[in-house]
Amino acid sequence: MQLDYFAKMAARSAVAPARWRRPFLTFLDGIEKGWTIPVLIVGFAGIWLLFLVIAYQSGDLHADALETWTLGREFAWGNPKHPPLMGWVARLWTLIFPLTDWSFQLLSMTNAAVALWAVDLIARRFVRGDSRAVVLLLLMLLPAYQFHAQRFNANTVLLAVWPLATYCFLRSFETRAIGWAAAAGVLSALAMLGKYYSIFLIASFALAAIVHPQRAVYFRSWAPWVSTLAGLIALGPHIHWLVMTGAAPFAYAIQVHGGIDFGQSLIEASMFLLGLAATLALPAIVWVLSAELRLKYFSADFRAMGPGLLLLFWVFIGTVLLPVMTTVTLGTDMPSLWALQGLFLPAVLIVCGARFTLERLYVVNMVVFVAGIAIIATIVAAPIHAIYRNSINPNERTYYRLAAQELTDRWHQMTGRPMPRISGDDGLAFATAFYSPDHPVYSRPFQFQYTWGMPRATTLQKGWASMCFATDSDCLMWMGKVAMLEPRHVRFDFEVQPRLWGQAGIPATISALMVLPYVAGANAPGPLSAGVEDFSSSHRQ
């Protein structure tokens, strides 16, 4: 009876829709005409870009985004902390756009838009019309494509690369064409250059191909071998870099994420699964409320799944289970945040695998819900967040630009020349490299990022500066030891106070250390102070 009631309500709405629904119906009519999906994606990116601009009026870029730009300042095939793709993207972007907050926020949302477009490439292989929009609308309810996306880093760069690689693999498996096979290999390599976590995507491709009923046809073709060869060629320069540098990123990963006992690894695996379930909760609820009693056909729909969707199903299973198995087997942590770029797969599987198409009543409701969240967030939540970070509970990002500018001004007053190097608290150091007009070089080697090593004497002679938050005792103690190494230092504290729309915010105290550059005939470099312990002499900046 309840199903009949909602079916009749949907039928009445289709025959005589309410006046306010008619623009949305026209919007949905344009899906197969080719304009609705681009407008939907660009509109989503645009409104959330506006949210970021407003919400962070009293806050600067996330430290991850600032680090990404730092990594990309010089082209390299790798670095001791991360694969190089995110740095490459940031470098190319800033060849065109300025070094500003809005520029990197635009980069973040452009990346999210490309990711949604790539998902639509997959969805349109299986469905037409409204169902394509439903896939994207469900994904737009995930935090991955706006809140997570704004921290452009090794994780978020995969938002676009994973669905693109999956699409190419799907087309390669379906057609076994050489072109698609090569594209699948290159995109898989690109995913690895984004983050080594992508090994789980590549392993899932292999798993899906092996267990699929059409595996014999695929493996008797050239496709898998062309993909493998193309991927190895694309990865070749990075593999050579790894060999020549002793695979430093793997040592870093083991140091930071390894060494967990079996009991703790079980907890990590459980939290990984729970984190994914929590992330999917809102779109899942929206889908259940829309599908209603038709969900009873779920098992039958699953059994009737076509070969393409079956392939994607096994890819999804692999991207969830393989990280869990790795966590338990190797004793590592595995934050669910690392897997967000793969959550497009359940949306595609559920919507495209259903034997029914949602009535326009429900699709319009979904459009209104998604748009309403974005509009309310931008108009209401974004200003509240800005005020909160300015006047109630600021965090480190509130002070990045202010501290960078103050340190730069004082350096110029003391030396009359550009600041060459910056160190200290990572967030402040990355921010100074980005926001200071001098763009000093971040001075701490990434392989020693989590140790407080001493700078080299030659580095100090060229000029060097650092900053710590006055509440960070470890950073302050390290700064004191650096000051003892070089008598030409200038150490001072200063206060920075943000302002938002004319309203003064909560101030913070920053401690700074400047070692003035050596100028021949003007000041001679002093020797290292006797008795000072060089507590990390092998970890020099």
Disulfide bonds with the S-S distance in Angstrom:
Cys468-Cys475 1.90
